[in-house]
């Protein structure tokens, strides 16, 4: 799979592309950890959203009877209480919509809590989307690549090492 390594300037451009798209005033934001933390923070500041909540979702790595792991039910490790979402127009933010499982699971929970959910990502991958014509309400770019954001470089299990600058290696 092709990888695309983004810079902080690239992220700023994506945020700048998203902001004019918003045609709704939001009462709340649900940021999906961990990928949505940085874009959610940037958007909360730009849109002056102060009611910020966190959702953490896990999909089990293995499913009984060797079924594809894409069919696993989500496990919510953390999710706001219903009364914090009821009646609120809520922007749900993550970094990427790949399969769409995480975002649709969070959207369903916000809707069930009585919120009015809108979904937002920096990158939408329609080629991996498991939900047909369903897509994010707002997205900055369409991609078929594995996106590596600047906050992921040289950190964690998905460690990506930057090449040495010319003359340094």
URUR-V242073 format. One line per field, one symbol per residue. ss: DSSP state (H for helix, E for strand, L for the rest). phi: phi as a letter, one per 40 degrees, with the letter a starting at -180 (. if undefined). burial: 1 if it has 9 or more other ideal C-beta (glycine too) atoms within 8 Angstrom, else 0. Layout:
ss = ???
phi = ???
burial = ???
//
This chain:
ss = LLEEELLHHHHHHHHHHHHLLLLLLLLEEEEELLLHHHHHHHHHHHHLLLLEEEEEEEELLLLHHHLLHHHLLEEEEELLLHHHLLLLEEEEEEEEELLLHHHHHHHHHHHHLLLEEEEEEEEELLLLLLLLLLLLLEEEEELLLEEELHHHELLLLLLELLLLLLLLL
phi = .cbbccbccccdccccccdcccbbcbcabbccccdccccccccdcccfcbcbbbbbbbbdcbbdgfcdccccccbccaaccdccbdgccbcbbacbbccgccccccdccccccgcbcbbabcbbbccbdcbfccaccbacababcccbcccccgagccdbcccccdgbb
burial = 0011010001100110111001000111111110111111111100101011111110110010000010000101000101011101111111111001111111101110101011111111100010000011011110100011110110000001000000000
//
